[in-house]
Amino acid sequence: MMETELRSHLLDTVAAFAELTGLEQSTIAQRAAGDWRFFERIRDGGSFNIKTYDKVMLWFHQNWPEAKRWPKGVPRPKPAEVS
């Protein structure tokens, strides 16, 4: 199911970003989605729309620590792909 795959991408990416930066996931959620509980709700089975997914993944792309590996199996967005 597509939603399950996208949910996994979000959670894998936030976990990797938190590990690389030392930031709490709630801090990352506030910065990326404007909602400090975003990843908590996603983890608990909450829904999200594709526009929010694209916005959050673009934020990760733009803020990813230089020279650090992007999570394996998670497609990295290209800014031109996101409206």
PyRosetta script that sets phi, psi and omega in degrees:
from pyrosetta import init, pose_from_sequence

init()
pose = pose_from_sequence("MMETELRSHLLDTVAAFAELTGLEQSTIAQRAAGDWRFFERIRDGGSFNIKTYDKVMLWFHQNWPEAKRWPKGVPRPKPAEVS")
pose.set_psi(1, 135.7)
pose.set_omega(1, -175.8)
pose.set_phi(2, -61.4)
pose.set_psi(2, -42.9)
pose.set_omega(2, -178.4)
pose.set_phi(3, -61.6)
pose.set_psi(3, -39.4)
pose.set_omega(3, 179.1)
pose.set_phi(4, -62.6)
pose.set_psi(4, -42.6)
pose.set_omega(4, 179.2)
pose.set_phi(5, -65.2)
pose.set_psi(5, -45.0)
pose.set_omega(5, 179.6)
pose.set_phi(6, -66.0)
pose.set_psi(6, -39.0)
pose.set_omega(6, 176.5)
pose.set_phi(7, -59.7)
pose.set_psi(7, -44.2)
pose.set_omega(7, 178.2)
pose.set_phi(8, -61.7)
pose.set_psi(8, -41.2)
pose.set_omega(8, 178.3)
pose.set_phi(9, -61.1)
pose.set_psi(9, -44.9)
pose.set_omega(9, 179.6)
pose.set_phi(10, -61.1)
pose.set_psi(10, -47.8)
pose.set_omega(10, -175.5)
pose.set_phi(11, -71.0)
pose.set_psi(11, -37.2)
pose.set_omega(11, 176.4)
pose.set_phi(12, -65.1)
pose.set_psi(12, -40.4)
pose.set_omega(12, -177.4)
pose.set_phi(13, -69.6)
pose.set_psi(13, -43.9)
pose.set_omega(13, 179.3)
pose.set_phi(14, -66.1)
pose.set_psi(14, -37.1)
pose.set_omega(14, 178.9)
pose.set_phi(15, -64.1)
pose.set_psi(15, -43.7)
pose.set_omega(15, 179.1)
pose.set_phi(16, -65.4)
pose.set_psi(16, -43.4)
pose.set_omega(16, -179.2)
pose.set_phi(17, -63.3)
pose.set_psi(17, -43.1)
pose.set_omega(17, 179.1)
pose.set_phi(18, -61.9)
pose.set_psi(18, -42.0)
pose.set_omega(18, 179.1)
pose.set_phi(19, -65.1)
pose.set_psi(19, -41.2)
pose.set_omega(19, -178.1)
pose.set_phi(20, -71.2)
pose.set_psi(20, -33.6)
pose.set_omega(20, -172.9)
pose.set_phi(21, -104.0)
pose.set_psi(21, -18.4)
pose.set_omega(21, -176.0)
pose.set_phi(22, 79.0)
pose.set_psi(22, 5.9)
pose.set_omega(22, 178.7)
pose.set_phi(23, -81.3)
pose.set_psi(23, 148.8)
pose.set_omega(23, 173.4)
pose.set_phi(24, -70.6)
pose.set_psi(24, 148.4)
pose.set_omega(24, 179.1)
pose.set_phi(25, -62.7)
pose.set_psi(25, -30.7)
pose.set_omega(25, 177.7)
pose.set_phi(26, -66.7)
pose.set_psi(26, -36.4)
pose.set_omega(26, 176.9)
pose.set_phi(27, -66.2)
pose.set_psi(27, -44.0)
pose.set_omega(27, 178.2)
pose.set_phi(28, -62.3)
pose.set_psi(28, -42.7)
pose.set_omega(28, 180.0)
pose.set_phi(29, -60.7)
pose.set_psi(29, -41.8)
pose.set_omega(29, 179.3)
pose.set_phi(30, -62.9)
pose.set_psi(30, -42.9)
pose.set_omega(30, -178.9)
pose.set_phi(31, -71.0)
pose.set_psi(31, -42.1)
pose.set_omega(31, -174.2)
pose.set_phi(32, -82.4)
pose.set_psi(32, -37.4)
pose.set_omega(32, -173.4)
pose.set_phi(33, -119.1)
pose.set_psi(33, -7.7)
pose.set_omega(33, -176.8)
pose.set_phi(34, 72.5)
pose.set_psi(34, 22.9)
pose.set_omega(34, -175.9)
pose.set_phi(35, -151.5)
pose.set_psi(35, 107.4)
pose.set_omega(35, -173.1)
pose.set_phi(36, -64.3)
pose.set_psi(36, -17.2)
pose.set_omega(36, 179.6)
pose.set_phi(37, -99.8)
pose.set_psi(37, 6.5)
pose.set_omega(37, -174.4)
pose.set_phi(38, -52.4)
pose.set_psi(38, -54.2)
pose.set_omega(38, -176.5)
pose.set_phi(39, -70.8)
pose.set_psi(39, -31.9)
pose.set_omega(39, 176.0)
pose.set_phi(40, -61.5)
pose.set_psi(40, -45.2)
pose.set_omega(40, 179.0)
pose.set_phi(41, -65.8)
pose.set_psi(41, -40.7)
pose.set_omega(41, 178.5)
pose.set_phi(42, -61.5)
pose.set_psi(42, -44.5)
pose.set_omega(42, 179.7)
pose.set_phi(43, -61.1)
pose.set_psi(43, -34.9)
pose.set_omega(43, -178.7)
pose.set_phi(44, -85.1)
pose.set_psi(44, 7.9)
pose.set_omega(44, 176.0)
pose.set_phi(45, 97.1)
pose.set_psi(45, 5.5)
pose.set_omega(45, 178.3)
pose.set_phi(46, -64.3)
pose.set_psi(46, 158.0)
pose.set_omega(46, -178.2)
pose.set_phi(47, -93.8)
pose.set_psi(47, 166.8)
pose.set_omega(47, 177.3)
pose.set_phi(48, -153.3)
pose.set_psi(48, 159.9)
pose.set_omega(48, 178.2)
pose.set_phi(49, -105.8)
pose.set_psi(49, 167.3)
pose.set_omega(49, -174.8)
pose.set_phi(50, -66.5)
pose.set_psi(50, -31.8)
pose.set_omega(50, 178.4)
pose.set_phi(51, -63.1)
pose.set_psi(51, -42.6)
pose.set_omega(51, 177.7)
pose.set_phi(52, -67.1)
pose.set_psi(52, -41.4)
pose.set_omega(52, 176.8)
pose.set_phi(53, -56.8)
pose.set_psi(53, -49.8)
pose.set_omega(53, -179.4)
pose.set_phi(54, -60.9)
pose.set_psi(54, -42.2)
pose.set_omega(54, 179.8)
pose.set_phi(55, -61.8)
pose.set_psi(55, -46.4)
pose.set_omega(55, -178.0)
pose.set_phi(56, -67.7)
pose.set_psi(56, -43.4)
pose.set_omega(56, -179.5)
pose.set_phi(57, -67.1)
pose.set_psi(57, -34.7)
pose.set_omega(57, 175.7)
pose.set_phi(58, -65.9)
pose.set_psi(58, -39.9)
pose.set_omega(58, 177.3)
pose.set_phi(59, -59.0)
pose.set_psi(59, -45.4)
pose.set_omega(59, 177.5)
pose.set_phi(60, -59.3)
pose.set_psi(60, -46.5)
pose.set_omega(60, 180.0)
pose.set_phi(61, -56.1)
pose.set_psi(61, -45.6)
pose.set_omega(61, -176.1)
pose.set_phi(62, -74.0)
pose.set_psi(62, -21.7)
pose.set_omega(62, -174.9)
pose.set_phi(63, -113.7)
pose.set_psi(63, 6.8)
pose.set_omega(63, -176.7)
pose.set_phi(64, -64.8)
pose.set_psi(64, 134.3)
pose.set_omega(64, 179.5)
pose.set_phi(65, -58.5)
pose.set_psi(65, 129.8)
pose.set_omega(65, -178.2)
pose.set_phi(66, -58.5)
pose.set_psi(66, 140.6)
pose.set_omega(66, 177.8)
pose.set_phi(67, 68.0)
pose.set_psi(67, 13.6)
pose.set_omega(67, 176.0)
pose.set_phi(68, -105.6)
pose.set_psi(68, 142.8)
pose.set_omega(68, -175.7)
pose.set_phi(69, -72.1)
pose.set_psi(69, 132.0)
pose.set_omega(69, 173.8)
pose.set_phi(70, -69.5)
pose.set_psi(70, 147.4)
pose.set_omega(70, -177.8)
pose.set_phi(71, -56.8)
pose.set_psi(71, 132.1)
pose.set_omega(71, 179.7)
pose.set_phi(72, -63.0)
pose.set_psi(72, 134.9)
pose.set_omega(72, 177.6)
pose.set_phi(73, 85.6)
pose.set_psi(73, -1.9)
pose.set_omega(73, 178.9)
pose.set_phi(74, -106.9)
pose.set_psi(74, 118.5)
pose.set_omega(74, 179.4)
pose.set_phi(75, -64.1)
pose.set_psi(75, 132.5)
pose.set_omega(75, 178.3)
pose.set_phi(76, -89.2)
pose.set_psi(76, 125.8)
pose.set_omega(76, -178.0)
pose.set_phi(77, -71.1)
pose.set_psi(77, 154.2)
pose.set_omega(77, 171.9)
pose.set_phi(78, -106.9)
pose.set_psi(78, 132.0)
pose.set_omega(78, -175.9)
pose.set_phi(79, -50.1)
pose.set_psi(79, -35.6)
pose.set_omega(79, -178.9)
pose.set_phi(80, -67.5)
pose.set_psi(80, -20.1)
pose.set_omega(80, -178.9)
pose.set_phi(81, -80.1)
pose.set_psi(81, -16.2)
pose.set_omega(81, -174.3)
pose.set_phi(82, -106.7)
pose.set_psi(82, 129.0)
pose.set_omega(82, -179.1)
pose.set_phi(83, -96.6)
pose.dump_pdb("model.pdb")
